Amino acid sequence: MLPALAALVARASGIPVPACAPVVGSRAFAHESGVHVDGTLKAPRAYEPYDPADIGVQRRLVLGAQSGRASLRAAAAAFDLDVTEEELVALVEVVRSSAVPKGRSFAAGSRSSYQVPAA
């Protein structure tokens, strides 16, 4: 769909699509911030003007220095893991302390970036 067309134009022109480009960038539907992720999971339209599936992409949640319990809870669910609230609090600290020294989120495409099942 639209992202595929943007990739075709990028290849033909030799100008890559910036990751942060609206709609077609690889980070257009990627969310990291704890409050932002929590809100996106509860009310996607509050943070996304339309369903990412409408243009053939999926929402991604990214674990990093800004992640909160909602992010870790969703990650655990995506990997079919049961975690307690106490474990979530500990996991948040581990993720944040691991990401902060790098000054960024974990690498895109690693296990720190995952697809969220459609609501």
Order of alpha helices (4+ residues) and beta strands (2+ residues): alpha-beta-alpha-beta-alpha-alpha-beta
